[in-house]
Amino acid sequence: MGRSGRVTLSDVAESAGVSRATVSFVLNDDPRQTISPATRQRVMEAARELGYVPHGIARALREGSSRIVVLHVDRGMEGNFSRSYVRGLDEELAEHDHVLLVRYGRAVPETTQKILDAIVPRAVLRLGEVYMQDHGPIQADWEDSGFAANAALQIGYLAERGHTRVAMAVPDHEFPLTEARLGFAQEAARRLDLAPLRRFVVPRPRDAGAAAVEEFLAAHPEVTAVAAFDDDIALRTLTALRDLGRSVPEDMAVMGFDETEYGSLSTPALSTVHIDAEVLGRLAARAALGIDRSGLAPVPGRIVVRASA
């Protein structure tokens, strides 16, 4: 056994009574080498009995990349979309003998390069990247199950309930998807002949959120509904309205997005949009591996009707 305690190619070669090169040819299934069935079987049995595990870096050098796919998840993507997407991506990669490494935080070139240098990943993905690059609201496929269609669900639900003056509550921190989400929502409002959405920020902490909502409503008394960037922003808005003595939905309807469990626990319970992105994760995995993506269809989002809107 090697000095590190890990079973090496040399250990397998000694056990099988063959050269180290022969073991390498067999375990790598090198098509350029002709190995007799008996020798191949002897090597495989020795490797199995010894518990030989290929060295990841060495395999990466041979294959040109490791069997690792890296996913960057930016701050602020903690809803069901990201959880279901990661689940689908992870399971699909595992089915094809690959491993998912998830990194939370801002994706910057320097960090990405360090990852590339350290583990030579098969691919580096970024959650929601397609909506941040050349995927504007006009060109988006409004019939698919992406952010465009789901944004239309949120705005459409409020329009169906008679709201023609809608505000969009957004995060108080820099977030890559904010502009894309706002663009999709504005386009949905335009298609429904609604007034352009009024945008405002609901910050932390609680008193700052209440002050921001009070100031906004004083400046825009015509607004009757708030479409929030996500459930977190919607819950901040609900709390602010309650602190201001406003009734929901009587004085102001509030609609969340990308359902979290906390929305059902609020008073009133939060109406929202549920998004299941597991199939999108599986499609991303197949795209990264160069595998046929036919037979997989994204699941449409759906409205979760509760008391807030």
C-alpha positions as CSV (number, residue, x, y, z in Angstrom):
1,M,0.0,0.0,0.0
2,G,1.3,3.5,-0.8
3,R,2.9,5.8,1.8
4,S,-0.3,7.9,2.2
5,G,-2.3,4.7,3.1
6,R,-4.3,5.0,-0.1
7,V,-4.3,2.1,-2.5
8,T,-2.2,2.9,-5.6
9,L,-1.9,1.6,-9.1
10,S,1.3,-0.1,-8.0
11,D,-0.6,-2.0,-5.3
12,V,-3.1,-3.2,-7.8
13,A,-0.3,-4.2,-10.2
14,E,1.5,-6.2,-7.5
15,S,-1.7,-8.0,-6.4
16,A,-2.7,-8.8,-10.0
17,G,0.8,-9.9,-11.1
18,V,1.0,-7.4,-13.9
19,S,2.8,-4.1,-14.7
20,R,1.6,-0.8,-13.5
21,A,1.1,0.3,-17.1
22,T,-1.2,-2.7,-17.7
23,V,-3.3,-1.7,-14.7
24,S,-3.6,1.8,-16.0
25,F,-4.6,0.6,-19.4
26,V,-7.3,-1.6,-18.0
27,L,-8.8,0.8,-15.4
28,N,-8.8,3.6,-18.0
29,D,-10.3,1.3,-20.6
30,D,-7.7,2.6,-23.1
31,P,-9.0,1.6,-26.6
32,R,-5.5,1.8,-28.0
33,Q,-4.3,-1.2,-26.0
34,T,-5.2,-4.9,-26.4
35,I,-5.5,-6.6,-23.0
36,S,-6.6,-10.3,-22.8
37,P,-9.9,-10.9,-21.1
38,A,-8.2,-13.0,-18.4
39,T,-5.7,-10.2,-17.5
40,R,-8.4,-7.6,-17.6
41,Q,-10.5,-9.7,-15.2
42,R,-7.6,-10.3,-12.9
43,V,-6.8,-6.5,-12.7
44,M,-10.5,-5.6,-12.1
45,E,-10.8,-8.2,-9.3
46,A,-7.6,-6.9,-7.6
47,A,-8.7,-3.3,-7.8
48,R,-12.1,-4.3,-6.3
49,E,-10.6,-6.4,-3.5
50,L,-8.1,-3.7,-2.6
51,G,-10.7,-0.9,-2.8
52,Y,-8.7,1.1,-5.3
53,V,-10.1,4.7,-6.0
54,P,-8.7,6.7,-8.9
55,H,-6.9,9.9,-8.0
56,G,-9.2,12.8,-9.0
57,I,-6.5,15.2,-10.1
58,A,-4.7,12.5,-12.2
59,R,-8.0,11.6,-13.8
60,A,-8.7,15.2,-14.5
61,L,-5.3,15.6,-16.3
62,R,-6.1,12.5,-18.4
63,E,-9.6,13.6,-19.3
64,G,-8.9,17.3,-19.5
65,S,-11.3,18.0,-16.7
66,S,-12.6,16.5,-13.4
67,R,-16.0,15.0,-12.9
68,I,-17.0,18.0,-10.9
69,V,-19.5,20.7,-12.0
70,V,-19.5,24.0,-10.0
71,L,-22.6,26.0,-9.5
72,H,-22.5,29.6,-8.3
73,V,-25.6,30.7,-6.3
74,D,-25.7,34.4,-5.7
75,R,-27.0,36.0,-2.5
76,G,-30.7,36.4,-2.5
77,M,-31.7,33.2,-4.2
78,E,-33.0,31.1,-1.3
79,G,-36.5,30.3,-2.6
80,N,-37.9,27.1,-4.0
81,F,-36.5,27.9,-7.5
82,S,-32.9,27.5,-6.3
83,R,-33.5,24.6,-4.0
84,S,-35.4,22.6,-6.7
85,Y,-32.9,23.6,-9.4
86,V,-29.9,22.4,-7.3
87,R,-31.7,19.2,-6.5
88,G,-32.3,18.4,-10.2
89,L,-28.8,19.4,-11.2
90,D,-27.3,17.3,-8.4
91,E,-29.3,14.2,-9.1
92,E,-28.8,14.3,-12.9
93,L,-25.1,14.8,-12.5
94,A,-24.9,11.9,-10.1
95,E,-26.7,9.6,-12.6
96,H,-23.9,10.3,-15.0
97,D,-21.1,9.8,-12.4
98,H,-20.4,13.5,-11.8
99,V,-20.4,15.5,-8.6
100,L,-22.0,18.9,-7.9
101,L,-20.1,21.6,-5.9
102,V,-22.3,24.5,-4.9
103,R,-20.6,27.9,-4.1
104,Y,-22.7,30.6,-2.4
105,G,-21.8,34.2,-2.9
106,R,-21.0,36.6,-5.7
107,A,-19.4,35.0,-8.7
108,V,-16.3,37.0,-9.6
109,P,-13.7,36.2,-12.3
110,E,-10.9,35.9,-9.7
111,T,-12.8,33.3,-7.7
112,T,-13.8,31.4,-10.7
113,Q,-10.2,31.2,-11.9
114,K,-9.1,29.8,-8.5
115,I,-11.7,27.1,-8.8
116,L,-10.6,26.3,-12.4
117,D,-7.0,26.0,-11.3
118,A,-7.7,23.9,-8.2
119,I,-10.1,21.2,-9.4
120,V,-10.4,21.6,-13.2
121,P,-14.2,21.3,-13.2
122,R,-16.2,19.9,-16.1
123,A,-18.2,23.1,-16.1
124,V,-18.9,26.2,-14.1
125,L,-22.5,27.3,-14.0
126,R,-24.3,30.3,-12.5
127,L,-27.9,30.0,-11.3
128,G,-30.1,32.3,-13.3
129,E,-27.3,33.3,-15.7
130,V,-29.5,32.9,-18.8
131,Y,-31.7,35.8,-17.4
132,M,-28.7,38.0,-16.8
133,Q,-27.2,37.9,-20.3
134,D,-29.0,38.8,-23.6
135,H,-32.4,37.5,-22.5
136,G,-34.4,40.7,-22.4
137,P,-38.1,40.9,-21.6
138,I,-39.2,41.4,-25.2
139,Q,-37.2,38.5,-26.6
140,A,-38.0,36.1,-23.8
141,D,-40.2,33.0,-24.5
142,W,-43.3,33.9,-22.6
143,E,-44.7,30.4,-23.0
144,D,-41.9,28.6,-21.3
145,S,-41.4,28.0,-17.6
146,G,-38.7,30.6,-17.0
147,F,-38.7,33.9,-15.1
148,A,-40.7,35.6,-17.9
149,A,-43.6,33.3,-17.7
150,N,-43.6,33.2,-13.9
151,A,-43.4,37.0,-13.7
152,A,-46.4,37.1,-15.9
153,L,-48.3,34.8,-13.5
154,Q,-47.7,37.2,-10.6
155,I,-48.7,40.3,-12.5
156,G,-51.6,38.6,-14.2
157,Y,-53.0,37.3,-10.9
158,L,-53.2,40.9,-9.6
159,A,-54.7,42.2,-12.8
160,E,-57.4,39.6,-12.7
161,R,-58.4,40.9,-9.3
162,G,-58.9,44.4,-10.7
163,H,-55.5,46.0,-9.8
164,T,-54.4,48.4,-12.5
165,R,-51.8,50.3,-10.5
166,V,-49.2,47.9,-9.2
167,A,-45.9,48.6,-7.5
168,M,-42.8,46.3,-7.6
169,A,-41.0,45.9,-4.2
170,V,-37.3,45.0,-4.8
171,P,-34.3,44.1,-2.6
172,D,-32.1,46.7,-0.8
173,H,-28.9,45.1,-2.0
174,E,-27.2,44.6,-5.4
175,F,-28.6,41.4,-6.9
176,P,-27.9,40.2,-10.5
177,L,-31.5,39.1,-11.2
178,T,-33.2,42.3,-9.9
179,E,-33.2,44.1,-13.3
180,A,-34.2,41.0,-15.2
181,R,-37.1,40.3,-12.9
182,L,-38.2,43.9,-13.0
183,G,-38.0,43.9,-16.8
184,F,-40.1,40.8,-17.1
185,A,-42.7,42.2,-14.7
186,Q,-42.9,45.5,-16.6
187,E,-43.3,43.7,-19.9
188,A,-46.1,41.6,-18.4
189,A,-47.8,44.8,-17.2
190,R,-47.5,46.3,-20.6
191,R,-49.1,43.3,-22.3
192,L,-52.0,43.4,-19.8
193,D,-52.5,47.2,-20.5
194,L,-51.6,48.1,-16.9
195,A,-49.9,51.3,-15.9
196,P,-46.1,51.0,-15.7
197,L,-45.0,49.4,-12.4
198,R,-43.8,51.7,-9.7
199,R,-40.5,50.4,-8.3
200,F,-39.5,50.9,-4.6
201,V,-37.1,49.3,-2.1
202,V,-38.2,47.7,1.2
203,P,-35.0,47.7,3.3
204,R,-34.0,46.1,6.6
205,P,-34.4,46.6,9.5
206,R,-38.1,46.7,10.4
207,D,-38.4,50.4,11.1
208,A,-36.5,51.3,7.9
209,G,-38.9,49.1,5.9
210,A,-42.0,50.7,7.4
211,A,-40.6,54.2,6.7
212,A,-39.8,53.3,3.1
213,V,-43.3,51.9,2.5
214,E,-44.9,54.9,4.2
215,E,-43.0,57.3,2.0
216,F,-43.8,55.4,-1.1
217,L,-47.5,55.2,-0.5
218,A,-47.7,58.9,0.4
219,A,-46.1,59.7,-3.0
220,H,-48.2,57.1,-4.9
221,P,-51.7,56.8,-3.3
222,E,-53.1,55.3,-6.6
223,V,-51.2,52.0,-6.0
224,T,-53.5,49.2,-4.8
225,A,-51.2,46.2,-5.0
226,V,-47.5,45.3,-4.5
227,A,-45.8,42.6,-6.5
228,A,-42.7,41.6,-4.5
229,F,-39.4,40.5,-5.9
230,D,-39.6,37.4,-3.8
231,D,-41.4,36.1,-0.6
232,D,-38.8,37.7,1.6
233,I,-39.5,41.2,0.3
234,A,-43.3,40.4,0.4
235,L,-43.1,39.5,4.1
236,R,-41.1,42.7,4.8
237,T,-43.9,44.6,3.0
238,L,-46.6,42.9,5.0
239,T,-44.9,43.7,8.2
240,A,-44.5,47.4,7.2
241,L,-48.1,47.7,6.3
242,R,-49.2,46.2,9.5
243,D,-47.0,48.6,11.5
244,L,-48.5,51.5,9.5
245,G,-52.0,50.3,10.4
246,R,-52.9,49.3,6.8
247,S,-55.1,46.3,6.2
248,V,-54.1,43.6,3.8
249,P,-55.6,43.0,1.2
250,E,-58.3,45.6,1.9
251,D,-56.0,48.6,1.8
252,M,-53.2,47.0,-0.2
253,A,-52.8,43.6,-1.8
254,V,-49.4,41.9,-1.5
255,M,-48.2,39.2,-3.8
256,G,-45.0,37.1,-3.2
257,F,-42.8,35.2,-5.7
258,D,-40.9,32.0,-5.5
259,E,-42.7,30.4,-2.5
260,T,-41.0,29.8,0.8
261,E,-42.6,28.0,3.8
262,Y,-42.6,31.3,5.8
263,G,-45.4,32.8,3.6
264,S,-47.9,30.3,4.9
265,L,-47.1,31.3,8.5
266,S,-47.6,35.1,8.1
267,T,-50.8,37.0,9.0
268,P,-52.4,37.3,6.6
269,A,-51.0,34.2,4.8
270,L,-49.0,35.2,1.7
271,S,-50.3,34.6,-1.8
272,T,-47.3,33.8,-4.1
273,V,-45.9,32.0,-7.1
274,H,-44.6,28.5,-6.7
275,I,-41.7,27.6,-9.0
276,D,-40.4,24.0,-9.4
277,A,-37.1,24.2,-11.3
278,E,-35.9,20.6,-10.9
279,V,-36.2,19.8,-14.6
280,L,-34.3,23.0,-15.4
281,G,-31.5,21.7,-13.2
282,R,-31.5,18.4,-15.0
283,L,-31.5,20.2,-18.4
284,A,-28.5,22.3,-17.2
285,A,-26.7,19.1,-16.2
286,R,-27.2,17.5,-19.5
287,A,-26.1,20.6,-21.4
288,A,-22.9,20.8,-19.3
289,L,-22.2,17.1,-20.1
290,G,-23.2,17.3,-23.7
291,I,-26.0,14.8,-23.3
292,D,-29.3,14.7,-25.3
293,R,-31.9,16.9,-23.5
294,S,-35.0,15.5,-25.3
295,G,-37.7,14.1,-23.1
296,L,-37.4,16.7,-20.4
297,A,-40.0,19.5,-20.2
298,P,-39.9,22.3,-17.5
299,V,-42.8,22.4,-15.1
300,P,-44.9,25.6,-15.3
301,G,-45.1,27.8,-12.3
302,R,-48.4,28.0,-10.4
303,I,-50.3,30.5,-8.2
304,V,-50.6,29.7,-4.5
305,V,-53.8,31.5,-3.5
306,R,-53.8,32.7,0.2
307,A,-55.2,35.7,2.0
308,S,-52.8,38.6,1.1
309,A,-54.0,39.2,-2.5
